[in-house]
Amino acid sequence: MSGISRRQFVLTAAMAGVLGAMPAFAMSDPFAAPSRWDRTVDVIVIGAGGAGLAAAVTAKEAGVKDVLVLEKMPYPGGNTLRAGGGFNAAVKADYEKAGIKDSPELHASQTLAAGDYRGNPEIVRKLTALAPESVQWLKDHGVKFEDRIYQIYGGLHPRARNPLGPRGSTYIIALTDVCKREGIPVELDSKVVNIVREKPFAGRVLGVQVEQGGKLVNVRARTGVIVCAGGFAANAKLCGLHDPRLEKLGTTNQPGATGEVLNDLVDLGAQTTCLDYIQCIPGGLPDGRKYPNLFTHVDRFIFTNIEGKRFINEDARRDVLRDAMLAQPEMIAWTIVDADGFELQKNSKGPENEAARKEGTLKIANTIEELAGLMNVKPAVLKETIDAYNKAVDTKKDPMGRAPSMLVNKIIKAPFYAGQVTMKRHHTMGGVVINTNAEVIDRDGKVIPSLWAAGEITGVVHGTNRVGGNAMADIFTYGRVAGQSAARASRK
C-alpha cells in the first residue's frame, strides 16, 4: 500500500482481477488497520504550514503531551512560507487609530458576499470574531507587525496588516521556534500516504501511514489526527479537471501543494465542497526570469494591458481581476506604481523587487514617457492613462469603477516603476467540509470521530472567491480551533 491511496489500491486490485494477475499484497483488506503500529503519539498534525504549526502549538499548550507534526517537504512552512503575509482582522485598536469603520461583523458580511454566499455563515462568523485574537496570539508567540493597516490586493477593505520580517516566513520562523521550545517534533521528508480509519467509511480515525527514509511507518494517534496539508494549486492536472482554463498557467504555490492528502480524506468518507473554485493572482511571466511584485497595496498601483490602457478597477474581487486579465491580449498586464508606492513594498517585497531589478524585468524611469518606452507602449497612450487616473483621484470618480476610498494616491512622484504580470494559480477554495470545531464532516453530514482539519484543505470558508488577507486569518484561527478541539478530546 506504500504511496497509493485506498481508491488507487481498490482500482488496481479490480484491474488485476480482470486480467487474472491480482498481486498477492492486494488480497488483504485495503481499509484494515495495520497489524502493528510502529509508533504511538497523542495527536498527529499533517502539514507544517501556518495552520499545522498553530494547531500543534495550541494543542500542546492546552495540555496534549505528545504532539507530532509530519511534513512531506524537506522544509517546514507550506504555502505560508511563500505568502505575502497580509493578515485580515478587525482589531478595534487598529481601525480606530486609522480612522476606519470596521468590525468582525462587517468582516464576516464582506467575506460571505465576496464568496457569493457559498461559505458557511457560522464558520465565517467564528473566523472573523476570533481573527483579532489570532493576531494577539501570534504577537504572544514572537511575531511583530507593522504599525499600519491597509487594503491588500483583493481585500475589499483596509484591515490587513503585515508582519515585520520576511513576508509569510516570519510566522513560520516564530512558530517553529515555539515548537522547539515546547518539544514538538516537526519531522520533515515525511509524506503521509494513508489516513487509517477503523472501518470503511465508519469508526474513528486511528492514525496514519507515512513514508520516512524509504520505509512505510505506521503511527497511531491516541486522540486523533489534525489535517493541515494545504490545497492543490500546484497540481496543474487536478486544477484543470475543475477549471480547464487554469491547467496551462503557472502557480505561486510551493511544489508540495498537490492534494494527495485531500484524496485520502475523500477515500475515508469526508465530504467536499467548492472544488471548482480556484483563485489566481498576478505573478511573473512563465519564462524562468524573476519578476517584481508591485500590486500588494491597492491604493498605490494601476494595471494596464500591453497597450498601456487600464482595463479593470484594481480594487475588484480576485475572481473578477483574474477573468479580466485572462481576457487581455496575451493574458499579460503591466503593474505601475510611483516612488511612494514602491517604497511601501520594501518590507514585504523588497528582496523580490531587487532581484527583478537585477534581472531587468523591473522597469524604472524618471518620467511617464520614458517608462512607456521601456514598456514598449506609445508614450501618449500611457500618459493619457496616468493623467486620467490622477484626475479620478481628484474627482473621486473613476471611469473604471474604483471605489473612492481607493482613489487617494496619485501616480506622480518619480521614479516610476512597472513590471509585467500574468495570472497564476494561487489558492484552491474547495476542500473538505468542517464544522465550527474544525471536525471533519462525512458524506452523510456526520462528524468523523478523531479527525480535524484546518486551512486550505478545507472548503467551507471562502466560497467562490477568497478575500485577500483572509488566508492568514483562516489558517491561524482555525488551526488554533483544531488544536483546542483535539486537546478537549484528549481530556475525555
VOLUMDREN-852075 format. One line per 10 residues: number of its first residue (from 1); their letters; for each residue x, y, z of C-alpha. Coordinates in steps of 0.5 Angstrom, whole numbers. Example, Ala and Ser with C-alpha at 12.3 -4.5 7.8 and 13.67 -1.06 7.14 Angstrom:
residues 2
1> as> 25,-9,16 | 27,-2,14
END
This chain:
residues 492
1> msgisrrqfv> 0,0,0 | 6,5,0 | 5,11,-3 | -2,10,-6 | -9,12,-3 | -15,7,-2 | -18,9,-8 | -12,7,-12 | -11,1,-9 | -18,-1,-10
11> ltaamagvlg> -18,0,-17 | -11,-3,-18 | -14,-9,-15 | -20,-9,-19 | -16,-9,-26 | -11,-14,-23 | -17,-19,-22 | -20,-17,-29 | -13,-19,-32 | -12,-25,-28
21> ampafamsdp> -6,-23,-25 | -8,-20,-18 | -2,-19,-14 | -1,-22,-7 | -1,-16,-3 | -8,-14,-6 | -11,-20,-2 | -11,-16,4 | -17,-11,6 | -14,-4,4
31> faapsrwdrt> -18,-1,10 | -16,-5,15 | -11,-2,21 | -4,-4,21 | -2,-11,24 | 3,-7,28 | 4,0,30 | 11,3,30 | 10,9,34 | 4,12,38
41> vdvivigagg> 3,19,40 | -3,23,42 | -4,28,37 | -1,28,30 | -1,34,25 | -1,33,18 | 3,39,15 | 8,44,18 | 5,51,15 | 2,56,19
51> aglaaavtak> -5,52,20 | -1,46,22 | 4,49,27 | -1,54,30 | -5,47,31 | 1,44,34 | 3,49,39 | -4,50,41 | -6,43,43 | 1,43,46
61> eagvkdvlvl> 0,49,51 | -7,46,52 | -5,40,55 | -3,35,50 | 3,32,52 | 5,28,46 | 4,32,39 | 8,30,33 | 8,34,26 | 9,31,20
71> ekmpypggnt> 11,35,14 | 13,32,7 | 17,37,4 | 25,38,7 | 23,44,10 | 17,47,14 | 13,53,12 | 8,50,7 | 5,56,3 | 5,60,9
81> lragggfnaa> 13,61,7 | 11,64,1 | 5,68,3 | 6,76,3 | 4,75,10 | -2,80,10 | -7,79,15 | -14,81,16 | -17,82,22 | -22,88,25
91> vkadyekagi> -18,89,31 | -21,95,35 | -15,99,37 | -12,99,30 | -18,101,26 | -20,106,31 | -13,109,30 | -13,109,23 | -20,113,23 | -23,107,19
101> kdspelhasq> -30,104,21 | -30,96,22 | -32,91,26 | -32,83,26 | -39,83,24 | -37,87,17 | -31,83,16 | -36,77,16 | -41,80,12 | -36,82,7
111> tlaagdyrgn> -33,75,7 | -39,72,5 | -42,77,0 | -35,76,-4 | -36,69,-4 | -43,69,-7 | -45,66,0 | -42,60,-1 | -38,60,5 | -41,57,11
121> peivrkltal> -44,63,15 | -43,60,22 | -35,58,20 | -34,65,17 | -37,69,23 | -33,65,28 | -27,66,24 | -28,74,24 | -30,74,31 | -23,70,33
131> apesvqwlkd> -18,73,28 | -17,79,33 | -15,74,38 | -10,70,33 | -7,77,32 | -5,78,39 | -4,70,40 | 2,71,34 | 4,77,38 | 5,73,44
141> hgvkfedriy> 9,68,40 | 14,72,38 | 11,76,31 | 12,83,31 | 7,87,26 | 8,94,22 | 4,99,26 | -1,100,20 | -7,97,17 | -8,97,9
151> qiygglhpra> -13,94,4 | -9,89,1 | -10,86,-7 | -17,83,-7 | -18,85,0 | -24,90,-1 | -23,93,6 | -17,96,10 | -16,91,15 | -10,88,13
161> rnplgprgst> -3,88,17 | 4,85,15 | 9,82,20 | 16,86,21 | 20,81,17 | 21,77,11 | 14,76,9 | 10,70,11 | 16,66,13 | 16,71,19
171> yiialtdvck> 10,67,22 | 14,60,21 | 20,62,24 | 17,64,30 | 12,58,31 | 18,53,29 | 22,57,35 | 16,55,39 | 16,48,37 | 23,47,39
181> regipvelds> 22,50,46 | 16,46,47 | 19,40,45 | 14,39,39 | 18,35,34 | 17,37,27 | 19,31,22 | 21,33,15 | 21,29,9 | 15,25,12
191> kvvnivrekp> 10,24,7 | 3,21,9 | 1,16,4 | -6,14,8 | -10,16,14 | -13,10,18 | -20,9,20 | -23,3,24 | -28,1,18 | -29,3,11
201> fagrvlgvqv> -33,10,12 | -34,8,19 | -31,9,26 | -26,14,29 | -19,15,26 | -13,11,29 | -7,14,26 | -3,15,19 | 2,11,15 | 8,15,13
211> eqggklvnvr> 14,15,8 | 20,16,12 | 27,14,10 | 24,10,4 | 20,6,9 | 13,6,11 | 12,7,18 | 5,6,22 | 4,12,27 | -2,11,32
221> artgvivcag> -6,17,35 | -9,16,41 | -13,22,41 | -13,24,33 | -11,27,27 | -11,34,25 | -10,35,18 | -7,42,15 | -4,39,9 | -6,45,5
231> gfaanaklcg> -9,46,-2 | -7,43,-9 | -6,49,-13 | 1,47,-15 | -2,41,-18 | -4,43,-25 | -8,37,-28 | -12,37,-22 | -14,44,-22 | -15,43,-30
241> lhdprleklg> -20,38,-28 | -24,43,-24 | -23,49,-29 | -19,48,-35 | -17,55,-37 | -12,54,-31 | -8,48,-33 | -3,51,-37 | -2,57,-32 | 4,57,-27
251> ttnqpgatge> 3,57,-20 | 5,62,-14 | 5,55,-9 | 11,51,-6 | 11,45,-10 | 8,41,-5 | 1,43,-5 | -1,38,-10 | -7,35,-6 | -6,28,-4
261> vlndlvdlga> -8,28,3 | -15,31,0 | -16,25,-4 | -14,21,2 | -20,24,6 | -24,23,1 | -23,16,1 | -24,15,8 | -31,19,7 | -30,26,8
271> qttcldyiqc> -35,31,4 | -32,36,0 | -35,43,-3 | -33,48,-8 | -27,44,-11 | -28,48,-18 | -27,55,-15 | -19,56,-16 | -16,63,-15 | -11,66,-19
281> ipgglpdgrk> -7,72,-17 | -2,76,-21 | 5,73,-22 | 11,74,-26 | 11,71,-34 | 13,64,-35 | 20,65,-38 | 24,63,-32 | 26,70,-30 | 25,74,-24
291> ypnlfthvdr> 19,79,-24 | 17,85,-19 | 11,85,-14 | 8,92,-15 | 1,90,-13 | 0,89,-6 | -3,96,-4 | -9,97,-8 | -9,105,-6 | -2,105,-10
301> fiftniegkr> -2,102,-16 | -6,101,-23 | -6,96,-28 | -5,97,-36 | -5,92,-41 | 0,91,-46 | -2,97,-50 | -2,102,-44 | -9,102,-42 | -13,101,-36
311> finedarrdv> -18,95,-36 | -21,94,-29 | -22,97,-23 | -16,95,-19 | -20,94,-12 | -25,89,-15 | -25,82,-13 | -20,77,-14 | -24,73,-19 | -26,79,-23
321> lrdamlaqpe> -19,81,-23 | -17,74,-26 | -22,74,-31 | -21,81,-33 | -13,79,-34 | -14,73,-38 | -18,77,-43 | -13,81,-44 | -8,81,-50 | -3,75,-49
331> miawtivdad> -6,75,-42 | -1,80,-40 | -1,86,-36 | 3,92,-33 | 3,94,-26 | 5,101,-25 | 7,105,-18 | 11,111,-17 | 16,112,-12 | 12,113,-6
341> gfelqknskg> 8,106,-8 | 15,103,-9 | 17,105,-2 | 11,102,1 | 13,95,-2 | 20,95,1 | 19,91,8 | 15,85,5 | 17,85,-3 | 24,88,-2
351> peneaarkeg> 28,82,-4 | 24,80,-9 | 24,87,-13 | 31,88,-12 | 32,81,-16 | 28,83,-21 | 31,90,-22 | 38,86,-23 | 34,81,-28 | 32,88,-32
361> tlkiantiee> 24,86,-31 | 23,92,-26 | 23,98,-31 | 25,104,-27 | 24,111,-31 | 24,119,-29 | 18,121,-33 | 12,117,-35 | 14,118,-43 | 21,115,-41
371> laglmnvkpa> 17,109,-37 | 13,108,-43 | 19,107,-48 | 21,102,-43 | 15,98,-43 | 14,99,-51 | 8,102,-51 | 6,109,-54 | 8,115,-49 | 2,119,-51
381> vlketidayn> -3,113,-49 | 1,111,-42 | 1,119,-41 | -7,119,-42 | -8,113,-38 | -4,116,-32 | -7,123,-33 | -14,120,-33 | -13,116,-26 | -10,122,-23
391> kavdtkkdpm> -16,126,-25 | -20,121,-22 | -16,121,-15 | -18,129,-15 | -25,128,-17 | -26,121,-13 | -30,119,-20 | -26,113,-23 | -29,111,-30 | -27,104,-29
401> grapsmlvnk> -31,104,-22 | -25,104,-17 | -28,106,-10 | -27,113,-7 | -23,110,-1 | -18,107,-6 | -17,114,-10 | -13,117,-5 | -6,117,-8 | -4,120,-15
411> iikapfyagq> 2,117,-19 | 6,123,-19 | 13,122,-16 | 19,120,-20 | 22,115,-21 | 16,111,-23 | 16,103,-23 | 13,98,-28 | 13,90,-28 | 10,85,-33
421> vtmkrhhtmg> 5,80,-30 | 0,75,-32 | -4,70,-28 | -2,64,-24 | -6,59,-20 | -6,61,-12 | -11,59,-8 | -16,53,-8 | -22,55,-4 | -25,48,-4
431> gvvintnaev> -24,42,0 | -27,38,6 | -33,40,10 | -31,42,17 | -36,45,23 | -34,51,28 | -30,46,32 | -26,44,26 | -28,37,26 | -29,34,19
441> idrdgkvips> -36,32,16 | -37,26,12 | -42,25,6 | -48,24,11 | -47,30,15 | -44,27,21 | -37,28,25 | -32,23,23 | -29,22,30 | -22,24,32
451> lwaageitgv> -21,28,25 | -20,35,25 | -18,40,19 | -16,47,18 | -13,52,13 | -13,51,5 | -15,44,5 | -22,46,8 | -27,48,3 | -33,52,8
461> vhgtnrvggn> -30,59,9 | -28,63,3 | -34,60,-2 | -33,62,-9 | -28,67,-8 | -22,68,-3 | -22,76,0 | -14,78,0 | -12,77,7 | -17,72,9
471> amadiftygr> -12,66,8 | -7,68,14 | -14,70,18 | -16,63,17 | -10,58,18 | -8,61,24 | -15,62,27 | -18,55,25 | -11,52,26 | -12,54,33
481> vagqsaaras> -19,52,34 | -17,45,31 | -11,45,37 | -16,47,42 | -21,41,40 | -16,36,40 | -14,38,47 | -21,38,49 | -22,31,46 | -15,28,50
491> rk> -18,30,56 | -24,26,55
END
